[in-house]
Amino acid sequence: MSSTYAFPQSHRMHGRLTFKSVFDARVRESRGPLIIYAMPNQLEHARLGISIGRHVGTAVRRNRIKRLIREAFRLMQHDFPAGYDLVVVPRPHEPLILAEYQRILSSAMVKLHAAWSMRAKS
């Protein structure tokens, strides 16, 4: 695993079927204004997808929230367990500071990884 903090295209989720497979796994964690879905993938790195609806706010607000979530993921990607697809679904809220999104993603990822570990044991 590299120690760079880049966010290349390979770390982004693309396509409706990829998102659908993560949603269909039904393993999610709700933290503050975010719902995070996760599913293991066969890669050596985590991938991020963001699904944000118009009900969250204007285009300016939605884009700001997406940029902050992407930046939080980019800075924390090496702290996450390798090999997960994450889909973040924001609920309507005022944009938070970057550190708050990092805290939310980190705590949710701990719970999601534990949930998948329990599934693998049974």
HUPENOR-V363440 format. One record per pair of residues at least 12 apart in sequence whose ideal C-beta (glycine too) atoms are under 10 Angstrom apart, sorted by sequence separation. I is the first residue (numbers start at 1). J is the second residue. D is the distance in Angstrom with one decimal. If there is no record, write none. Layout:
BEGIN
i;j;d
I;J;D
I;J;D
END
This chain:
BEGIN
i;j;d
25;37;7.1
27;39;6.6
36;48;10.0
37;49;8.8
50;62;9.4
24;37;9.4
25;38;7.7
26;39;9.3
27;40;9.5
52;65;6.6
73;86;7.4
88;101;9.1
23;37;5.9
25;39;4.2
37;51;8.9
52;66;6.2
22;37;5.0
24;39;8.5
25;40;8.7
50;65;8.4
73;88;8.1
22;38;7.1
23;39;8.9
34;50;9.8
35;51;9.3
50;66;5.3
72;88;9.4
88;104;9.2
22;39;4.6
50;67;9.9
52;69;8.7
69;86;9.8
88;105;7.7
19;37;8.8
21;39;6.6
70;88;9.3
22;41;9.1
50;69;5.8
69;88;5.5
86;105;8.0
21;41;9.4
50;70;7.2
88;108;8.9
18;39;9.6
48;69;7.7
69;90;7.2
48;70;6.8
66;88;8.9
68;90;9.7
86;108;8.7
18;41;9.1
33;56;8.9
50;73;9.1
65;88;9.4
75;98;8.0
79;102;9.2
86;109;7.6
48;72;9.5
66;90;8.2
72;96;9.6
75;99;9.9
22;47;9.4
48;73;4.7
65;90;5.4
76;101;9.3
80;105;8.2
84;109;7.6
23;49;9.9
47;73;9.4
48;74;8.6
69;95;9.8
72;98;6.0
75;101;9.7
76;102;5.7
79;105;9.3
80;106;8.2
86;112;8.0
22;49;7.1
46;73;7.7
65;92;9.9
68;95;6.2
69;96;9.8
71;98;6.0
72;99;8.4
75;102;6.6
76;103;9.8
79;106;6.8
13;41;9.2
23;51;8.6
62;90;8.1
65;93;7.9
67;95;9.1
68;96;7.1
72;100;8.6
73;101;8.5
77;105;9.8
81;109;7.3
84;112;7.4
18;47;8.3
22;51;9.6
48;77;8.2
61;90;9.8
65;94;9.3
66;95;9.9
68;97;8.1
69;98;9.5
72;101;3.9
73;102;8.8
76;105;6.1
80;109;5.3
81;110;9.2
84;113;7.4
19;49;5.6
46;76;9.2
47;77;9.5
64;94;9.9
65;95;5.3
68;98;5.7
71;101;7.8
72;102;4.5
75;105;9.6
76;106;6.2
79;109;8.1
80;110;9.5
18;49;7.1
19;50;9.8
34;65;9.2
46;77;5.7
61;92;9.0
64;95;4.9
65;96;8.4
67;98;9.6
70;101;9.5
71;102;8.7
72;103;8.8
81;112;9.0
11;43;9.0
19;51;6.5
33;65;8.6
45;77;7.0
46;78;9.3
48;80;9.8
61;93;9.1
63;95;9.9
68;100;8.8
69;101;5.7
72;104;8.0
73;105;6.5
80;112;9.5
81;113;4.9
84;116;7.9
10;43;8.0
14;47;9.0
36;69;9.8
45;78;9.1
46;79;9.8
56;89;9.5
57;90;9.4
61;94;8.1
62;95;9.6
68;101;5.2
69;102;9.8
72;105;5.4
76;109;8.2
80;113;8.0
83;116;10.0
11;45;6.0
13;47;4.9
15;49;9.3
46;80;4.8
56;90;5.5
61;95;6.6
68;102;9.4
72;106;8.7
10;45;7.4
11;46;7.1
12;47;6.3
13;48;6.5
14;49;8.0
34;69;7.6
45;80;8.8
46;81;7.7
55;90;9.9
56;91;7.1
57;92;6.4
60;95;9.8
69;104;9.1
81;116;8.7
11;47;5.5
12;48;6.2
13;49;3.3
46;82;6.9
47;83;9.2
48;84;9.5
49;85;7.0
50;86;9.1
51;87;5.9
52;88;8.3
53;89;8.2
55;91;8.4
56;92;5.1
57;93;8.5
65;101;8.6
69;105;7.7
73;109;9.9
81;117;9.1
8;45;9.4
10;47;7.7
11;48;6.5
12;49;7.1
13;50;8.7
45;82;6.2
46;83;7.1
47;84;7.6
48;85;8.2
49;86;6.9
50;87;7.4
51;88;7.4
52;89;7.2
53;90;8.5
55;92;5.9
56;93;7.6
57;94;8.7
12;50;9.2
13;51;9.6
44;82;5.4
45;83;7.3
46;84;4.8
47;85;5.0
48;86;5.3
49;87;4.5
50;88;5.1
51;89;5.0
52;90;5.3
53;91;9.3
57;95;8.9
43;82;7.8
44;83;6.4
45;84;8.9
46;85;7.4
47;86;7.0
48;87;8.0
49;88;7.3
50;89;7.9
51;90;8.5
52;91;9.6
53;92;9.0
56;95;9.9
43;83;5.7
46;86;6.2
47;87;9.4
48;88;7.0
49;89;9.5
50;90;7.5
7;48;8.1
40;81;8.8
41;82;9.4
42;83;7.0
43;84;8.9
2;44;9.9
38;80;9.5
40;82;9.5
41;83;5.4
43;85;8.5
1;44;6.4
2;45;8.8
38;81;9.6
40;83;5.5
41;84;6.5
1;45;7.0
39;83;9.8
40;84;5.9
41;85;4.8
39;84;6.9
40;85;7.7
41;86;9.8
38;84;5.2
39;85;5.1
38;85;6.9
39;86;8.5
37;85;8.4
38;86;5.3
39;87;8.5
37;86;7.1
38;87;7.8
36;86;6.0
37;87;4.4
38;88;9.9
36;87;7.3
37;88;8.0
35;87;8.7
36;88;5.4
37;89;7.2
35;88;7.5
36;89;7.7
34;88;5.7
35;89;4.4
34;89;7.1
35;90;7.9
33;89;9.8
34;90;5.6
35;91;7.0
33;90;5.9
34;91;7.2
48;105;9.3
12;70;8.7
32;90;9.7
33;91;4.9
11;70;9.7
28;87;8.7
30;89;9.4
32;91;8.6
33;92;7.5
34;93;8.7
25;85;8.9
33;93;3.7
12;73;9.7
28;89;8.5
30;91;8.7
32;93;7.7
33;94;8.7
11;73;8.1
22;84;9.3
25;87;9.8
33;95;9.4
34;96;9.4
7;70;6.6
11;74;8.2
22;85;5.1
33;96;7.4
46;109;8.5
7;71;8.4
21;85;7.8
22;86;7.7
23;87;6.7
32;96;7.7
22;87;4.7
5;71;9.8
7;73;7.3
11;77;6.9
19;85;8.8
21;87;9.8
23;89;9.0
7;74;4.3
18;85;7.0
20;87;9.7
33;100;9.4
34;101;7.7
6;74;7.6
7;75;9.4
19;87;5.8
32;100;7.6
33;101;9.4
36;104;8.0
5;74;5.8
18;87;8.9
32;101;9.0
36;105;7.0
5;75;6.2
7;77;7.6
31;101;9.9
34;104;5.5
38;108;8.1
5;76;9.4
6;77;9.2
32;103;8.9
33;104;8.1
34;105;7.8
36;107;9.7
37;108;9.8
38;109;7.3
5;77;7.5
13;85;5.9
31;103;8.5
32;104;5.4
36;108;4.4
40;112;9.9
4;77;9.7
5;78;7.8
13;86;8.1
31;104;4.5
35;108;8.9
36;109;7.5
38;111;9.2
39;112;9.0
40;113;9.2
4;78;9.0
13;87;6.9
30;104;9.9
31;105;8.1
34;108;7.2
38;112;4.0
3;78;6.7
29;104;9.4
31;106;9.5
32;107;9.5
36;111;8.9
37;112;8.2
38;113;7.7
1;77;9.3
2;78;8.5
29;105;9.9
31;107;6.1
32;108;9.3
36;112;6.6
40;116;5.9
1;78;6.7
31;108;4.8
38;115;8.0
39;116;7.8
40;117;10.0
29;107;8.2
30;108;8.1
31;109;9.9
38;116;7.0
29;108;4.2
40;119;9.3
28;108;8.8
29;109;8.2
31;111;8.5
40;120;8.5
1;82;6.6
29;110;9.0
30;111;9.9
29;111;4.8
28;111;9.7
29;112;5.3
27;111;9.5
28;112;7.7
27;112;6.2
29;114;9.8
27;113;10.0
29;115;7.8
28;115;8.9
27;115;5.2
27;116;6.4
25;116;8.8
27;118;10.0
27;119;7.5
25;119;9.3
END
